[in-house]
């Protein structure tokens, strides 16, 4: 292939890589902007006044509820408690305890992530002792998505100890419909459960990091092209 042909092939490939890096960098910046808007919405929701049972159930859009603070009154459906396995808190592995709460006086049921408790590693089927008042309780919490889904390690998907919990399927099994969102309890620790929940991570810094990498790639492509295809070619013509 002639030198001229190699020059045009290198030019086309370099231009393609340069434009691709710029486009992907801009896309990552766009994703970061979306995540910043989400982060601001979370902060705004969290700053709003607490919702009681009536206000919680009256919100028509579940998106408007996320990360709102709530003060709910109801009764624990203790027999329906589930222990989600392999969950970490404060760098320790144990259970996240999930119990449905039947709201007073409507009877609607919300899934509550009550907190974290250590497990018995000697007897892995042993369940920890949890304080479960049978009377009406009042809990403080934050509206959140359903419990996060972890990689399935082959654990049971039924029974008291589970790897994951699908709220809709679980509600169908129990015979009642759960509210579309769940609640992470944040009130005083009077039941032996830890509630040092991690803060929502929108991943803004990750997108900025990826954008920097793509823009750097575009810059390197431009520098290599200028050096090898322009500067060195010019020097050779001057010899």
C-alpha positions in Angstrom: 0.0 0.0 0.0 1.2 3.4 -0.8 2.2 6.0 1.8 -0.7 8.1 0.7 -3.1 5.2 1.3 -1.7 4.5 4.7 -2.0 8.2 5.6 -5.7 8.3 4.7 -6.5 5.1 6.5 -4.7 6.3 9.7 -6.5 9.6 9.3 -10.0 8.0 9.1 -9.3 5.6 12.0 -7.9 8.4 14.2 -10.9 10.7 13.4 -13.3 7.8 14.3 -11.6 7.2 17.6 -11.4 10.9 18.4 -15.1 11.5 17.7 -16.1 8.2 19.6 -14.1 9.3 22.7 -15.8 12.7 22.6 -19.3 11.3 22.2 -18.8 8.7 25.0 -17.4 11.4 27.2 -20.4 13.6 26.6 -22.7 10.7 27.2 -21.1 10.1 30.6 -21.4 13.8 31.5 -25.1 13.5 30.6 -25.5 10.5 32.9 -23.7 12.4 35.7 -26.1 15.3 35.2 -29.1 12.9 35.5 -27.6 11.4 38.7 -27.0 14.9 40.1 -30.7 15.7 39.5 -31.6 12.4 41.2 -29.3 13.2 44.2 -31.0 16.7 44.5 -34.4 15.1 44.3 -33.4 12.6 47.1 -32.2 15.5 49.3 -35.3 17.5 48.6 -37.6 14.6 49.5 -35.7 13.8 52.6 -36.0 17.4 53.8 -39.8 17.4 53.5 -42.0 16.9 56.6 -42.7 13.3 57.8 -45.8 11.5 56.4 -48.2 9.8 58.6 -50.3 6.8 57.5 -52.8 8.9 55.7 -50.2 11.0 53.8 -48.2 7.9 52.9 -51.1 6.1 51.4 -52.4 9.3 49.7 -49.3 9.9 47.5 -50.3 8.9 44.0 -46.8 8.6 42.5 -44.3 6.2 44.1 -41.4 8.2 42.7 -42.6 11.2 44.7 -42.5 9.1 47.9 -38.9 7.8 47.6 -36.7 8.9 50.5 -39.5 10.7 52.2 -39.5 10.4 56.0 -42.5 8.7 57.5 -44.0 8.1 60.9 -46.3 5.0 60.5 -48.6 3.3 62.9 -49.6 -0.4 62.6 -49.1 -3.9 63.8 -46.2 -6.2 62.9 -47.1 -9.4 61.0 -44.5 -11.2 63.0 -45.1 -14.6 61.5 -44.3 -13.2 58.0 -40.8 -12.0 59.0 -38.0 -12.9 56.6 -34.3 -12.9 57.3 -32.3 -11.8 54.2 -28.9 -13.6 54.3 -25.4 -12.4 53.5 -26.2 -8.7 54.1 -23.5 -6.4 55.5 -23.6 -3.5 57.9 -20.6 -1.9 59.6 -18.4 -4.4 57.6 -20.1 -7.4 59.3 -22.2 -10.1 57.6 -25.6 -11.1 58.9 -29.3 -10.7 58.3 -31.5 -7.8 57.2 -34.8 -8.4 59.0 -37.9 -7.7 56.9 -41.4 -7.7 58.4 -44.7 -6.5 56.9 -46.5 -3.8 58.9 -50.3 -3.7 58.7 -51.2 0.0 58.8 -53.9 1.2 61.2 -56.8 1.6 60.6 -56.9 0.8 56.8 -55.3 -2.6 57.0 -53.0 -2.0 54.0 -49.6 -3.6 54.3 -46.1 -2.1 53.8 -42.9 -4.1 53.8 -40.5 -2.7 56.4 -36.7 -3.3 56.4 -36.4 -3.2 60.1 -32.6 -3.4 60.5 -29.6 -5.7 60.6 -28.7 -8.4 63.1 -25.7 -10.8 63.3 -26.3 -14.4 62.5 -25.2 -17.6 64.3 -22.4 -19.1 62.3 -22.3 -22.2 64.4 -25.9 -23.1 63.7 -26.7 -21.4 60.4 -30.4 -22.3 60.7 -30.8 -20.5 64.1 -32.8 -17.4 64.0 -31.8 -14.4 66.2 -34.2 -13.1 68.9 -36.0 -10.1 67.7 -38.3 -7.9 69.9 -41.8 -8.1 68.2 -44.4 -6.2 70.1 -47.9 -7.6 69.5 -49.5 -4.3 70.2 -49.8 -1.3 67.9 -46.4 0.2 67.2 -45.3 3.6 65.8 -42.2 3.5 63.6 -40.0 6.2 62.0 -38.4 5.4 58.7 -37.6 6.4 55.1 -39.5 5.3 52.0 -37.1 3.2 49.9 -37.0 0.8 47.1 -37.6 -2.9 47.9 -34.7 -4.8 49.5 -31.8 -4.9 47.1 -31.3 -8.1 45.2 -28.0 -9.9 45.8 -26.3 -12.5 43.7 -28.0 -15.8 44.3 -25.6 -18.2 46.1 -28.0 -21.1 45.8 -29.9 -20.3 48.9 -33.6 -21.0 49.5 -36.1 -18.7 48.0 -38.7 -19.6 50.6 -38.8 -20.1 54.3 -37.7 -17.6 57.0 -34.0 -17.4 55.8 -33.7 -16.3 52.1 -31.1 -14.9 49.7 -33.6 -12.5 48.1 -37.2 -11.3 48.5 -39.6 -10.3 45.7 -42.3 -8.2 47.3 -45.0 -9.0 44.7 -44.5 -12.7 44.9 -44.2 -12.6 48.6 -47.4 -10.7 48.9 -49.2 -13.2 46.7 -48.0 -16.1 48.8 -49.2 -14.3 52.0 -52.5 -13.4 50.4 -52.3 -9.6 50.5 -51.0 -6.8 48.3 -48.0 -4.9 49.5 -47.6 -1.2 48.9 -45.3 -0.5 45.8 -42.5 0.9 48.0 -41.0 -0.3 51.2 -39.8 1.5 54.3 -36.3 1.4 56.0 -36.9 1.8 59.7 -34.6 4.5 61.2 -36.0 5.0 64.7 -34.5 4.3 68.0 -32.9 0.8 68.3 -35.1 -0.8 71.0 -35.4 -4.2 69.3 -31.8 -5.3 69.0 -31.4 -4.3 65.4 -28.8 -2.0 63.9 -30.0 0.7 61.5 -26.8 2.2 60.2 -28.1 2.1 56.6 -25.7 3.2 53.8 -26.5 6.5 52.2 -28.0 6.3 48.7 -25.1 6.3 46.2 -26.0 7.8 42.8 -22.5 7.1 41.3 -21.9 10.7 40.1 -18.1 10.4 40.6 -18.0 7.2 38.6 -19.5 8.9 35.6 -17.1 11.8 35.9 -14.2 9.3 36.0 -15.4 7.5 32.9 -15.9 10.8 31.1 -12.3 11.8 32.0 -11.1 8.5 30.5 -12.9 8.9 27.3 -11.8 12.6 26.8 -8.2 11.5 27.6 -8.5 8.8 24.9 -9.6 11.5 22.4 -6.7 13.7 23.4 -4.2 10.9 23.1 -5.5 10.0 19.7 -5.2 13.6 18.5 -1.6 13.9 19.9 -0.5 10.6 18.3 -2.1 11.6 15.0 -0.4 15.0 15.0 3.0 13.6 15.9 3.1 10.6 13.6 1.0 11.8 10.7 1.8 15.5 10.6 5.0 16.4 12.5 7.1 13.4 11.5 5.8 13.5 7.9 6.7 17.2 7.8 10.2 16.5 9.2 10.8 13.7 6.6 10.0 16.1 3.8 12.5 18.6 5.1 15.4 16.1 5.1 
